[in-house]
């Protein structure tokens, strides 16, 4: 069997003449972000997953896992995921899909992928640090939580880059695989809760920026294997850039390079104290455009 291993209620925000649904409000003590503090997710990096329970929007992370992102784009563009079941869902863990057989044994007709458990980060990588425990740095690459070696280590490496990897926080998208590291193919999972033991063991290729509530309402199994008897399904999966403009949702995420993000991150660190995790930071998101198909 192939093994795979928060967002608040919407409110309406008027901005630049458009109506946006804002899925994670700023903290009560923080000022509202200005228009320039929002980052637009490129259409080619926005995966639109329509399900029997609602819509899930995933921001792809080609800087982290280019091979896996290319595979997701390919399969979505060919309609491979349409109608597939969320066949394995475990509460407090993850929801898995992408198997054409619906049993955990199926895959696409394409070759298995080489693992991309980690990536190399240089000074041009869009990374924002939020904490620096001894010998490491925690932060965000766009919407994805990341751990990396400190910048100072770049002076000691031949390529002037440092080691980095995504972290399995809620909403993070990972690729299922067999025991062999290079056996991921088409099955993937979305995290319902944090699960750090998966870090650097399963390739991360994106993160849910809208619809984490949908992921958490998918039918789950009480059995240890997580196989759902009457599973929910994906109805249509497309990269936004492949949809007609009239059907494309558009997404803005609070820019991690903005002053408002720093306020948000500092508030989370103060609230959690010694228990702080980068998973405690919920990025505010604005969604506009066509409703789910």
HELIX and SHEET records of a PDB file:
HELIX    1   1 UNK A   35  UNK A   37  5                                   3    
HELIX    2   2 UNK A   43  UNK A   45  5                                   3    
HELIX    3   3 UNK A   66  UNK A   77  1                                  12    
HELIX    4   4 UNK A  151  UNK A  156  5                                   6    
HELIX    5   5 UNK A  196  UNK A  198  5                                   3    
HELIX    6   6 UNK A  212  UNK A  217  1                                   6    
HELIX    7   7 UNK A  240  UNK A  242  5                                   3    
HELIX    8   8 UNK A  245  UNK A  247  5                                   3    
HELIX    9   9 UNK A  259  UNK A  272  1                                  14    
HELIX   10  10 UNK A  273  UNK A  275  5                                   3    
HELIX   11  11 UNK A  278  UNK A  280  5                                   3    
SHEET    1   A 5 UNK A  11  UNK A  15  0                                        
SHEET    2   A 5 UNK A  18  UNK A  22 -1                                        
SHEET    3   A 5 UNK A 285  UNK A 289 -1                                        
SHEET    4   A 5 UNK A 249  UNK A 254 -1                                        
SHEET    5   A 5 UNK A  38  UNK A  40 -1                                        
SHEET    1   B 8 UNK A  88  UNK A  90  0                                        
SHEET    2   B 8 UNK A  94  UNK A  97 -1                                        
SHEET    3   B 8 UNK A 188  UNK A 191 -1                                        
SHEET    4   B 8 UNK A 172  UNK A 175 -1                                        
SHEET    5   B 8 UNK A 204  UNK A 210 -1                                        
SHEET    6   B 8 UNK A  54  UNK A  60 -1                                        
SHEET    7   B 8 UNK A  46  UNK A  51 -1                                        
SHEET    8   B 8 UNK A 234  UNK A 239 -1                                        
SHEET    1   C 5 UNK A 119  UNK A 121  0                                        
SHEET    2   C 5 UNK A 162  UNK A 166 -1                                        
SHEET    3   C 5 UNK A 144  UNK A 148 -1                                        
SHEET    4   C 5 UNK A 137  UNK A 141 -1                                        
SHEET    5   C 5 UNK A 127  UNK A 131 -1                                        
END                                                                             
